[in-house]
């Protein structure tokens, strides 16, 4: 399972890099990139930080923090 997660993280990172490298800056791409960053954060916290084996309270803390940060970034971009 860890290999699939690792490959998904690499693929999403490459897509993020290409979007920046090719100057694909529009509201749709930025929204997709913010969602992919949230998904990457979830995958990292669940699988590589080992939070998938602890109680829900500890698992939700980094996700809520990341959601708040990305929401503020999105609000700043779209406002």
Secondary structure, DSSP 8 states (H G I E B T S, - for coil): -HHHHHHHHHHHHHHHHHHHHTT--SHHHHHHHHHHHHHHHHHIIIIIS-GGGS-HHHHHHHHHHHHHHHHHHHHHHH-
